[in-house]
Amino acid sequence: MSSEVGADRPEEKEQPSAKKPCLENVETPAESASEPPTEVLSKRKIKKLAKMQKWEVRKKIKRQQEREKQRLKRQQAILAGIERTSPSRKELKYNTTSKSPSPISVAVDLDFDDLMIDKDICKCVKQLLRIYTVNRRSQTPIPLFFTGIKKDGRIHKTLERNDGYQNWDVKISHESFLELFDREKIVYLTSDSDNVLDTLEDNHVYIIGGLVDHNSQKGLCHKIAEDKGLRHARLPLNENVVIKTRTVLTINHAYFSVFTVFEILLRVTEKKSWKEAILSVLPMRKGAKAKEVSPKAPEATTQ
């Protein structure tokens, strides 16, 4: 009895053929080289970015709360019959530096972007905001310039975080103050100068070094003025007040400084004496007192 060969043999399963790679999806070396490498952020940088984003949100909420607080304060003052001591928004709108009778101009030299750490850059910009605010609320605002701001530099980028700073009543420029003003009309203010500023000269521009450096760059502004052949002077502090602490001046007394140069100049243009201006601006913690003028000793005579 014959049997068919392979009749009881199980059917052979067809082995699936190996998948051939799709040439369209294969990444060629040329294509991979053209793609920019993704930046790997450190944990510290991620935390810093998250903190900045959180602050931006908080800043808007805080600003809204402050406006609401001021609105309630104004309403309470009206109900209490208290006379307004600060100019109204309508008055501020027309109280511009272009209409001011101020005889001088002030420029803040901000060409120090590379000499400050990020923390001090932020403090510097906060002081610029304070200067603008104090000037805007004055009855005789000083024509104000922020000069030497490096384009896309750290001061520039920090300024841009303040909504609407381009609309401030301030001339903001990337150019140096030397390119904006007549050299003969410039006076650079520095506490290291031997020249005492007794009077403010009409049609002159007074330069304040916009440097927050914790006094690590002592003498820098004086050197700049000397190297560029500019007139320089210091405010008459020692001649008018007695103070227990140092007398190095920066932009504003609120951050790591003794005096606010700009506000002293502003008060003097408002017809205050140097002594009155300095004492009205100086923080109480500095313990400044008016300097008493001692009676003149009789001149020696010879027989």
HUCORLIN-V721554 format. One record per pair of residues at least 24 apart in sequence whose C-alpha atoms are under 7 Angstrom apart, sorted by the first residue. I is the first residue (numbers start at 1). J is the second residue. Records with the same first field share a line. If there is no record, write none. Layout:
I = J / J
//
This chain:
87 = 137
92 = 137
96 = 169
97 = 141 / 142 / 143
100 = 140 / 141
101 = 140
102 = 140 / 141 / 142 / 269
103 = 202 / 203
104 = 142 / 202 / 203 / 204 / 205
105 = 142 / 143 / 144 / 204 / 205 / 206
106 = 142 / 143 / 144 / 145 / 205 / 206 / 207
107 = 144 / 145 / 146 / 147 / 205 / 206 / 207 / 208
108 = 145 / 146 / 147 / 207 / 208 / 209 / 210
109 = 146 / 147 / 148 / 207 / 208 / 209 / 210
110 = 146 / 147 / 148 / 149 / 209 / 210
111 = 148 / 149
112 = 211
113 = 153 / 154 / 155
116 = 212 / 213
120 = 212
121 = 155
122 = 158
124 = 210 / 211 / 212
125 = 155 / 158 / 159
127 = 251 / 252
140 = 270
142 = 266
144 = 170 / 171
145 = 170 / 171 / 172
146 = 171 / 172 / 173
147 = 172 / 173 / 174 / 175 / 176 / 177
148 = 173 / 174 / 175 / 176 / 177
149 = 173 / 174
150 = 174
186 = 230 / 231
187 = 230 / 231 / 232 / 233
188 = 225 / 231 / 232 / 233
189 = 232 / 233 / 234
190 = 221 / 222 / 232 / 233 / 234
191 = 234 / 248 / 249
192 = 219 / 222
193 = 222 / 232 / 233 / 234
194 = 233
195 = 232 / 233 / 234
196 = 233 / 234 / 235 / 236
197 = 233 / 234 / 235 / 236
198 = 236
208 = 251
210 = 251
211 = 250
212 = 250
214 = 256
240 = 275 / 290 / 291
241 = 275 / 288 / 289 / 290 / 291
242 = 288 / 289 / 290 / 291
243 = 286 / 287 / 288 / 289
244 = 286 / 287 / 288
245 = 286
//
